[in-house]
């Protein structure tokens, strides 16, 4: 499925707009504990383990968004936006939510 952050896709005509689609992924509190407790993983100010978790969460959110687009009959998603949000909850602890949203469309091949 074609997925882009732009409002259109060069070389393709959008024939139908099918609405907003979204996908979410949430990282649990353990990643934050690992980030701060595992200083040994930080090289040059970056944490490879944390970045890997963020990539996986982003990929999952995008996959869920694309699956929702397929369910509504789309063959592309335009105007994709990724948001990262820290969530604090006394009972659950710290969590990170990754949200992908865009507009499901049909394009003429």
N, C-alpha and C positions, 0 to 999 in steps of 0.2 A: 504494500500500500504506500502510495506517495504521501509523504508527510513533510510539511515545510512551515517555517515561521513567517513566510511572506503571505500576503493576502491572495495571491494567485500563483499559478505555475506556468512559467514561460513555455510556450509551445503547446499548451493545452487550454481548451475552452471549458470553463465551468458551466455545466448545463443545469445543475440543480443544487440548491443549498438545503441541507437536511438538518441543520441545527447544531447546537453546541454539544460536544462530547468531552468527557473528562476521564481521567484515571488517577488513582492515588496510591501511594505507598508510604508506609510509616516504619521508621527505624526505631527499635526499642531503646530503652534506657542503657542497656549494656554497652552500646557503641560509645556513648559519652563517657562511661566509666573507663572503658578501654582506652579512649583517647587521652584522658588526663592521667590515668594510672600507668599507661604504657608509654612513657616518655622514650623508652628505648626504640620505639617504632618511628619516632619523629627524626627525620634526617633533613637538614636544611630548612626546617620550619614546616615541613609537610609530613603528613601521616599517610603512608601508602594504604594501610588497612582501612582508615576512615574514608579515603578517596574511593577505594574499591566498594565499600558499602554504599556510598552516595551514588556511584555509577550504577550499581545494581538496583537501587531504589528508583533512579531516574528511568532506567530501562524498563522496569516493571510498570511504572506509571504510564510511560509511553505505550507499552504493549496493551495495557488495559484500555487506554484511550482509543487505540486502533481497533481493538476488539469491539468496543462499543460502536465505533464508526461502521464496522462491517455489519453489525446487527441491524443498523438502520439503513443498510443498503449503499453505503458510500464506497468509493474506490480511492478516495484521497482525503487528507485532512489539511486545511490551510490555517494560517494565523495561529500556529501553535505557540503556546506560552508555557514556560516551566516556572513554578514557584517553589521555594523552599521556606518552610516555616518551623520554628522551634516551638514546641508545646511543653508547657510545664504543668504537671499535675501532682499534687501532694501524694496521691495514692499510687500513681503509676510511675512517677519520676519524670525525667526529661526524655522527650521523644522528638524526632524530626520527621516532618511530613513533606513529601514531594508530590506536587500536583501538576499534572499535564492537562491542558485544555486547548481546544481548537474548534474549528468549524468543519463538520463533516460535509463533504461535497461529492457530487458525481462529476467526473470530467470526461470529455470525449477524447478517445484515444486517436 
